[in-house]
Amino acid sequence: MNNNDSNTTKTGLGFLSILTLIFVVTKILGFLSWSWWLVFLPIWGPILALILFIFIAWIVTLITNA
């Protein structure tokens, strides 16, 4: 019998989650003097990059269709 199940998924922390966790711990311990929005930037960075990409694509579409 084959034990390879195609429906299994990996769970765990990704790179950006681990980076955010490190930033939070170092902020709480006093090693960082950053503001909290900088500490949580690894979480919001990809979302903001996606919004920026969609906005640029929309602008390019408007310019090419004009």
Secondary structure, DSSP 4 states (H G I P E B T S, - for coil): -----TT----S--HHHHHHHHHHHHHHTTS----HHHHTHHHHHHHHHHHHHHHHHHHHHHHHH-
